[in-house]
Amino acid sequence: MTSTRFNIIIIGAGIAGLTSALALQDSGASVAVLDRGRPGGEASWAGGGILCPLYAWRYPDPVLTIAAEGMRRYPDLIAALDSPIDPQRQVTGMRILDPLAADETTESITATLSSVGIRHQWESRDDKPTLWLPEVANVRNPYLLDALVDTVQARGIRLLNRQAGESLLLRDDRVAGVRTAAGELTAERVVVAAGAWSESLIPGLRVGSLFPVRGQMLRLEPRTATGLEHILMEGGVYLIPRRDNSVVIGSTMEHAGFDKTVDTAAQAKLHATACRLWPALAGARVTHRWAGLRPASIDELPVLGEHPDINGLWVNSAGFRNGLVMAPATASLLADLMAGRPTSLDPEPYRVGRLLGC
């Protein structure tokens, strides 16, 4: 078997892996990124690209904190890309038609959103409160991933496509690299950023701590302009307008293991809800249907930090529905921790050890 050595190997070339690679290279490391398939071809590609948590006030505080920091960092991330591809970030705002659950009040939601700097205002529709978030942006996430790949390659980071990290190389209590079908890649440190596939690569993790959650989506192409200019959401279903007049509809939440099958009944329900929320979509042509696997954790928090029992093994995973919006913040936090620098966010809630019983 051949052997190639790097300072840091990242397993996974999704949004977490690519942004981490750029942040770590900025710290002076030589970095390689492995991916079992096409970079960004799983959850990062499949999502809607909304740069804000959906029903943000219902997440644990550490999720909302790091997601809000990611929101603030996105303009700088986009500006720093070295690619001719435009990720099409656009600030459309988001209107939520059903913001209040039975145990929620406008006051409690206002307090939560204000605590992390998410601008909002209350409105009314059919004598019921609705919520307008004027600064919410979205991106064409496949374009963003392609632009990140261009940037990674332009900066000399080694990107190894279709080369899965099969297992870790360990020397006593320290990571020594990654074993692949093509050979061994040695490194001083390894970062697991393999999304829904991360659990099997992290020794000692309690079974079921990390798992996939399927989300189905579809894309409509109206024949004429629909007038939809902002993200619209109700009942967990969102409508995202794109610059080309298409509209992306999502998303289901299904515990189906690693099955990415598109289900006819679920797709019909998404389509019917979209047409009810915005009737001008009723005659639009359905051009694409797909499903992706979000990487979730048992406590809903991302996993970020060093393995407590294996020196040099780091993790940046389990962004769940917010992995895209979190990415600039999680990458920065990871780079600061690995460099031993002070961090602007408290890393304690995200530590790996919580899922090992440590």
CORWODA-V229062 format. One record per pair of residues at least 24 apart in sequence whose C-alpha atoms are under 10 Angstrom apart, sorted by the first residue. I is the first residue (numbers start at 1). J is the second residue. Records with the same first field share a line. If there is no record, write none. Layout:
# CORWODA-V229062
I->J / J
This chain:
# CORWODA-V229062
1->179 / 180 / 181 / 182 / 183 / 184 / 185
2->182 / 183 / 184 / 185
3->177 / 178 / 179 / 182 / 183 / 184 / 185 / 186
4->177 / 183 / 184 / 185 / 186 / 187
5->30 / 31 / 32 / 176 / 177 / 184 / 185 / 186 / 187 / 188
6->30 / 31 / 32 / 158 / 177 / 185 / 186 / 187 / 188 / 189 / 190
7->31 / 32 / 177 / 186 / 187 / 188 / 189 / 190
8->32 / 33 / 177 / 186 / 187 / 188 / 189 / 190 / 191 / 312 / 313 / 314
9->33 / 34 / 158 / 165 / 177 / 178 / 185 / 186 / 187 / 188 / 189 / 190 / 191 / 192 / 313
10->34 / 35 / 159 / 165 / 177 / 178 / 187 / 189 / 190 / 191 / 192 / 193 / 194 / 314 / 315 / 316
11->35 / 36 / 160 / 163 / 164 / 165 / 166 / 178 / 190 / 191 / 192 / 193 / 194 / 195 / 198 / 201 / 315 / 316
12->36 / 37 / 38 / 39 / 40 / 160 / 161 / 163 / 164 / 165 / 191 / 192 / 193 / 194 / 195 / 197 / 198 / 316 / 317
13->37 / 38 / 39 / 40 / 41 / 42 / 44 / 145 / 148 / 149 / 159 / 160 / 161 / 193 / 194 / 195
14->38 / 39 / 40 / 41 / 42 / 43 / 44 / 45 / 145 / 148 / 149 / 193 / 194 / 195 / 323 / 324 / 327
15->39 / 40 / 41 / 42 / 43 / 44 / 45 / 141 / 144 / 145 / 148 / 149 / 193 / 195 / 319 / 323 / 324 / 325 / 326 / 327 / 328 / 331
16->40 / 44 / 192 / 193 / 194 / 195 / 316 / 317 / 318 / 319 / 323 / 324 / 326 / 327 / 328 / 329 / 330 / 331
17->191 / 192 / 193 / 194 / 195 / 315 / 316 / 317 / 327 / 331
18->145 / 148 / 149 / 151 / 152 / 157 / 159 / 193 / 327 / 331
19->77 / 145 / 148 / 149 / 151 / 152 / 327 / 328 / 329 / 330 / 331 / 332
20->191 / 193 / 316 / 327 / 328 / 329 / 330 / 331 / 332 / 333 / 334 / 335
21->152 / 157 / 158 / 159 / 191 / 331 / 335
22->148 / 151 / 152 / 155 / 157 / 328 / 331 / 332 / 335
23->328 / 330 / 331 / 332 / 333 / 334 / 335 / 336
24->331 / 332 / 334 / 335 / 336 / 338 / 339
25->152 / 155 / 156 / 157 / 335
26->335
27->335 / 336 / 338 / 339
28->339
29->157 / 339
30->156 / 157 / 158 / 187
31->152 / 156 / 157 / 158 / 159 / 187 / 189 / 190
32->152 / 156 / 157 / 158 / 159 / 160 / 185 / 187 / 190
33->152 / 157 / 158 / 159 / 160 / 161 / 163 / 165 / 190 / 191 / 193
34->158 / 159 / 160 / 161 / 162 / 163 / 164 / 165 / 178 / 180 / 193 / 194
35->159 / 160 / 161 / 162 / 163 / 164 / 165 / 193 / 194
36->160 / 161 / 162 / 163 / 164 / 165 / 166 / 180 / 194
37->160 / 161 / 162 / 163 / 164
38->160 / 161 / 162 / 163
39->142 / 145 / 146 / 148 / 149 / 159 / 160 / 161 / 162
40->141 / 142 / 144 / 145 / 146 / 148 / 149
41->142 / 145 / 292
42->194 / 195 / 196 / 291 / 292 / 293 / 294 / 295
43->195 / 196 / 212 / 213 / 214 / 215 / 291 / 292 / 293 / 294 / 295 / 319 / 320 / 321 / 323 / 324
44->141 / 142 / 144 / 145 / 195 / 292 / 293 / 294 / 321 / 323 / 324
45->140 / 141 / 142 / 143 / 144 / 145 / 146 / 292 / 324
46->141 / 142 / 215 / 216 / 217 / 290 / 291 / 292 / 293 / 294
47->140 / 141 / 142 / 215 / 216 / 217 / 248 / 250 / 251 / 290 / 291 / 292 / 293 / 294 / 321 / 322 / 323 / 324
48->138 / 139 / 140 / 141 / 142 / 217 / 218 / 238 / 239 / 240 / 248 / 249 / 250 / 251 / 321 / 324
49->87 / 89 / 137 / 138 / 139 / 140 / 141 / 142 / 144 / 240 / 248 / 322 / 323 / 324 / 325
50->89 / 90 / 91 / 93 / 94 / 136 / 137 / 138 / 139 / 140 / 141 / 231 / 238 / 240 / 321 / 322 / 324 / 325
51->89 / 90 / 91 / 135 / 136 / 137 / 138 / 139 / 322 / 323 / 324 / 325 / 326
52->93 / 94 / 118 / 133 / 135 / 136 / 137 / 138 / 321 / 322 / 324 / 325 / 326
53->136 / 321 / 322 / 323 / 324 / 325 / 326
54->94 / 96 / 233 / 236 / 237 / 238 / 321 / 322
55->96 / 98 / 99 / 100 / 109 / 233 / 234 / 236
56->99 / 109 / 112 / 113 / 118 / 322
57->99 / 104 / 108 / 109 / 110 / 111 / 112 / 113
58->101 / 104 / 109 / 112
59->300 / 301
60->299 / 300 / 301
61->112 / 115 / 116 / 301 / 349
62->300 / 301 / 302 / 345 / 346 / 347 / 348 / 349 / 350
63->300 / 301 / 302 / 319 / 322 / 326 / 349 / 350
64->112 / 113 / 115 / 116 / 301 / 322 / 326
65->115 / 116 / 117 / 326 / 329 / 345 / 346
66->116 / 302 / 322 / 325 / 326 / 327 / 328 / 329 / 330 / 333 / 345 / 346 / 347
67->116 / 319 / 322 / 323 / 324 / 325 / 326 / 327 / 328 / 329 / 330
68->113 / 115 / 116 / 117 / 118 / 325 / 326 / 329
69->116 / 117 / 325 / 326 / 327 / 328 / 329 / 330 / 344 / 345
70->322 / 323 / 324 / 325 / 326 / 327 / 328 / 329 / 330 / 331 / 332
71->118 / 135 / 136 / 137 / 324 / 325 / 326 / 327 / 328 / 329
72->117 / 118 / 325 / 326 / 328 / 329
73->325 / 326 / 327 / 328 / 329 / 332
74->137 / 325 / 326 / 327 / 328 / 329
76->328
77->148 / 327 / 328
78->144 / 147 / 148
80->148 / 151
81->144 / 147 / 148 / 149 / 150 / 151 / 152 / 154
82->147 / 148 / 149 / 150 / 151 / 152 / 153 / 154 / 155
83->144 / 146 / 147 / 148 / 149 / 150 / 151 / 152 / 153 / 154
84->146 / 147 / 150 / 151
85->143 / 144 / 145 / 146 / 147 / 148 / 150
86->139 / 140 / 143 / 144 / 146 / 147
87->138 / 139 / 140 / 141 / 142 / 143 / 144 / 145 / 146 / 147 / 148
88->137 / 138 / 139 / 140 / 141 / 143 / 144 / 242 / 243
89->137 / 138 / 139 / 140 / 141 / 143 / 144 / 242 / 243
90->135 / 136 / 137 / 138 / 139 / 140 / 230 / 241 / 242 / 243
91->134 / 135 / 136 / 137 / 138 / 139 / 229 / 230 / 231
92->133 / 134 / 135 / 136 / 137 / 138 / 228 / 229 / 230 / 231 / 240 / 241 / 242
93->120 / 132 / 133 / 134 / 135 / 136 / 137 / 138 / 229 / 230 / 231 / 232
94->120 / 131 / 132 / 133 / 134 / 135 / 136 / 137 / 138 / 229 / 230 / 231 / 232 / 233 / 238 / 239 / 240
95->120 / 121 / 122 / 123 / 130 / 131 / 132 / 133 / 134 / 136 / 230 / 231 / 232 / 233 / 234 / 238
96->122 / 123 / 129 / 130 / 131 / 132 / 133 / 231 / 232 / 233 / 234 / 235 / 236 / 237 / 238
97->123 / 124 / 125 / 128 / 129 / 130 / 131 / 132 / 232 / 233 / 234 / 235 / 277
98->125 / 128 / 129 / 130 / 131 / 233 / 234 / 235 / 236
99->128 / 129 / 130 / 131 / 132 / 233 / 234 / 235
100->128 / 129 / 130 / 131
106->130 / 131
130->234
131->233
132->230 / 231 / 232
133->230 / 231
134->230
136->230 / 231
137->230 / 231 / 325
138->230 / 231 / 240 / 241 / 242 / 325
139->240 / 242 / 324
140->242 / 243
141->324
164->194
165->192 / 194 / 201
166->200 / 201
167->200 / 201 / 202 / 203
168->192 / 201 / 202 / 203 / 313
170->310 / 311 / 312 / 313
171->310 / 311
172->310 / 311
173->308 / 309 / 310 / 311 / 312 / 313
174->307 / 309 / 310 / 311 / 312 / 313
175->310 / 311 / 312 / 313 / 314
176->311 / 312 / 313
177->312 / 313
187->312
188->311 / 312 / 313
189->306 / 311 / 312 / 313 / 314 / 338
190->306 / 311 / 312 / 313 / 314 / 315
191->304 / 305 / 306 / 312 / 313 / 314 / 315 / 316 / 317 / 334
192->303 / 304 / 313 / 314 / 315 / 316 / 317
193->303 / 304 / 314 / 315 / 316 / 317 / 318
194->295 / 315 / 316 / 317 / 318
195->293 / 294 / 295 / 296 / 316 / 317 / 318 / 319 / 320 / 323
196->257 / 258 / 293 / 294 / 295 / 296 / 297 / 317 / 318 / 319 / 320
197->258 / 293 / 295 / 317 / 318
198->295 / 315 / 316 / 317 / 318
199->295 / 297 / 317 / 318
201->315
202->307 / 310 / 313 / 314 / 315 / 352 / 356
203->307 / 309 / 310 / 313 / 356
204->307 / 309 / 310 / 353 / 355 / 356 / 357
205->307 / 352 / 353 / 354 / 355 / 356 / 357
206->298 / 354 / 355 / 356 / 357
207->355 / 356
208->296 / 297 / 298 / 355
209->296 / 297 / 298 / 299 / 300 / 318 / 354 / 355 / 356
210->295 / 296 / 297 / 298 / 299 / 300 / 302 / 303 / 317 / 318 / 320 / 355
211->255 / 256 / 257 / 258 / 293 / 294 / 295 / 296 / 297 / 298 / 318 / 320
212->254 / 255 / 256 / 257 / 258 / 259 / 292 / 293 / 294 / 295 / 296 / 297 / 318 / 320
213->252 / 253 / 254 / 255 / 256 / 257 / 258 / 259 / 260 / 292 / 293 / 294 / 295 / 296 / 297 / 320 / 321
214->251 / 252 / 253 / 254 / 255 / 256 / 257 / 258 / 259 / 260 / 261 / 262 / 291 / 292 / 293 / 294 / 295
215->250 / 251 / 252 / 253 / 254 / 255 / 256 / 260 / 261 / 262 / 290 / 291 / 292 / 293 / 294 / 321
216->249 / 250 / 251 / 252 / 253 / 254 / 260 / 261 / 262 / 263 / 266 / 267 / 270 / 289 / 290 / 291 / 292 / 293
217->248 / 249 / 250 / 251 / 252 / 262 / 266 / 267 / 270 / 271 / 288 / 289 / 290 / 291 / 292
218->247 / 248 / 249 / 250 / 251 / 262 / 267 / 268 / 270 / 271 / 286 / 287 / 288 / 289 / 290 / 291
219->246 / 247 / 248 / 249 / 250 / 271 / 284 / 285 / 286 / 287 / 288 / 289 / 290
220->245 / 246 / 247 / 248 / 249 / 271 / 274 / 281 / 282 / 283 / 284 / 285 / 286 / 287 / 288 / 289
221->245 / 246 / 247 / 248 / 281 / 283 / 284 / 285 / 286 / 287 / 288
222->246 / 247 / 280 / 281 / 282 / 283 / 284 / 285 / 286
223->281 / 283 / 284 / 285
224->280 / 281 / 283 / 284
225->280 / 281
226->278 / 279 / 280 / 281 / 284
227->278 / 280 / 281
228->278 / 280 / 281
232->274 / 277 / 278
233->273 / 274 / 277
234->273 / 274 / 277
235->273
236->270
237->269 / 270 / 271 / 273 / 274 / 277
238->270 / 273 / 274 / 277
239->270 / 273 / 274 / 275 / 277 / 278
246->281 / 284 / 285 / 286 / 287
247->274 / 281 / 284 / 286
248->274 / 286 / 288 / 289
249->273 / 274 / 289
250->274 / 290 / 291
251->291 / 292
252->291 / 292
253->293 / 294 / 321
254->293 / 294
255->293
256->293
257->293
258->292 / 293 / 294
259->291 / 292 / 293
260->290 / 291 / 292 / 293
261->290 / 291 / 292
262->289 / 290 / 291 / 292
263->289 / 290 / 291
264->289
293->320 / 321
294->318 / 319 / 320 / 321 / 322 / 323
295->319 / 320 / 321 / 322 / 323
296->320 / 321 / 322 / 323
297->355
298->355
299->354 / 355
301->349 / 350 / 351
302->326 / 330 / 349 / 350 / 351 / 352
303->330 / 347 / 349 / 350 / 351 / 352 / 353 / 354 / 355
304->330 / 331 / 333 / 334 / 337 / 347 / 348 / 349 / 350 / 351 / 352 / 353
305->330 / 333 / 334 / 335 / 337 / 338 / 347 / 348 / 349 / 350 / 351 / 352 / 353
306->334 / 337 / 338 / 351 / 352 / 353
307->351 / 352 / 353 / 356 / 358
308->351 / 352 / 353 / 354 / 356 / 358
309->353 / 356 / 358
312->338
314->338 / 351 / 352
315->350 / 351 / 352
316->350 / 351 / 352
317->350 / 352
318->350
